[in-house]
Amino acid sequence: MQHAARLNALTVGLDAPLLVSRLSNLRYLIGFTGTNGYLLARPDGTCVFFTDGRYAEKAEELVAGLPAASLLISGTDMWEGMGELLNDLDRVALESHGVTWDFAETLREKTGTEPVPTRGLVEELRRAKDEEEVGCLRRAAAAGDAAFGALAGLLEQASTEADLAWGLIGVMRDGGADVADWDPIVAAGPAASLPHYEAADQPLGQGLLLLDYGCTVGGYHSDMSRTVWLEGEPDDEMERVYRAVAESQQAGIAAVGPGIACGDVDEAVRQVLRGYGYEEQFVHGTGHGVGLEIHEAPFLRRGSEEALQVGDVVTVEPGVYLPAVGGVRIEDMVLVGADGSEVLTASPREFVLR
Ligand code: ZN
């Protein structure tokens, strides 16, 4: 029944019919996991799900479980079906961050209904994760931790960054997770200075190794980063960078709590890095929400007055990058609870891998 409750939470807040088209939102609202569908949600609480024949059987099942929803299956001309769906409407709200300009223009042309932009209506509801969602996030985080726990063994098998990336994926899959829709970042040596480096056929070497990866469980993502020094005495400079990032990350995690502005968490992280003289080398935001999407609301960025809420799951991931030398990022997932926050990822945070 959680889908009915979610639909209800959406429709009570609407002042015009909304055509939900973002797939992550359709998954959240009605459990649809296909690649083509539209949900017309009306302020009176009723909904129509519109999809094509490939999904008819599954869609019937989903809609049957929803008291105020009906189903419309498109024929070969999708716009004809859309016209039927929007039949009596002068205006319809679209998810402006999820449709193309072309879609909005064609909708106006073919259906005579005026599209109106809205932003983030369903995403706002998605922020408060319920128990079942937190369960999925926990299992996804645990699979990521299992992969990190297997690192020493994986390194024995892997000779390149790309090998290790596959190794991490393999452990997460064995732990019951699905492969995420993004590839692990495995960056050895100076490549670690590139925040979104892609694993390549580069040898792993002996020194710095930055990992940023995740998986999904029930559609819910995990996201974590660790940076380790593989063998021998770590470089002095990188050790100092590591200390700065580790301290700033702890300050960020400690700052997370209900009612706290996202910008204040960012500032807590930044303050520590500033003290070390590395603020300029911190070139991205402090963190992001994580759920059905790997990056979702809220965003922990500089100056954001958006307040954290109970049920938000956010990453805290400061990084310092010294071009051509190397970089350090440490990232954990944090659940905002009514009485304190909980770090969902549990991997150790020592610099030197033992
Ligand atoms: Zn992240």
Residues whose N, C-alpha, C, O or C-beta is under 5 A from the ligand:
A	BS01	ZN	D223 T315
